[in-house]
Amino acid sequence: MRTQRTFLLLYISIITFGLVLNLKHSLFHSKTLIPSLLIPRASAFVPTLVTPKMMDPDLSKSWLLRSNSAIGIHEAWKLSQGDKRIVVAIIDTGVDLNHSDLKENFWHNPKEIPNNGLDDDHNGLIDDILGWDFVHNTATPYDEHGHGTHVTGIIGAVKGNGIGISGICPYVSLMILKYYAPNSSGRKNLENTVRAFQYAIDNGAHIINYSGGGAEYSKEEHDMIVKAQEKGILVVAAAGNEKNNADEIAYYPASYDLDNIISVAALQKDGTLVHSSNFGVTRIDVAAPGYQIYSTLPNNQYGMMTGTSQATAVVTGIAALTLSKYGKLPATKIKELILASVNPMLSLKAKIKSGGSVNALTSLERADHETKNTF
């Protein structure tokens, strides 16, 4: 049985009307299922390369997105800014459905006619246009928590709209699947998670982001991720925030030994692990920036959060960028490219499998080399 046991202590700065409000916020991370990357093999996508008409005013507030970013994002954007045909499912606490920096990138169910009160695609869900709220069983997966909106912005906030920030992959389709209810049992949250993964698999997700987890092994969870693997879906999963060696104390789903999972630890600005981040040279694949990451929050706000949840979203964004430019590459190859293209760091050598921090530019360059020499 899945129990509620894992909490992440976050410091959030919410920016609103020019004021900065510092809040001490306790975020629950519940165990999860996360599928992996489904990739078309016949032909590559054509990447979107757009010169934005307006700058995003808050880019400088995010150390992740500055011109000297450790992940090489500005140079990577010269190669790919994404493709709206790439579908990223975000299984989390929902999203601010009216956020001006997100709504343009929401996925729309092509099989469903909006607001006609009918189950057009015959999946048992009425008017599931943007995804689904599995907590309340409604078509409006609104975020009452904040976590899901923050993660979503890191992955795919709109670029060049003169508002806020940009996501790592600013041209993408974001499928919103809400599974978490703070007052529900761990078992109920798990059931919602399984349903959310099934929905993502059935509705064409290429990548699924799961910024959560827990200590209990779940056969249901494991088998669902295997099913996702069979569909070619990439799972990006948080390493967890317990300061544990995951090789000794497992954290699932990141610790499942499956080829379609990328497990992600969190880095500070100085290249060392965030003090709360789990680690493990066998079970944790890569590290990514996860300290005081500036992103979207509910009610058209922005703020900072810290943790492996944020680091996981960074890796999901890089995977989506890479897939959008080189759609021929299978999911396992995308994972291989991301692990092989890290910036090696002595501080991580004995901490995680790849021994380094992710780099968007190098991942794209390696993918270009692989494509030229393989296809």
Summary of the structure (lengths in Angstrom):
residues: 375
radius of gyration: 18.4
end to end distance: 45.8
largest distance: 57.1
contacts: 1494
relative contact order: 0.20
helix: 26%
strand: 24%
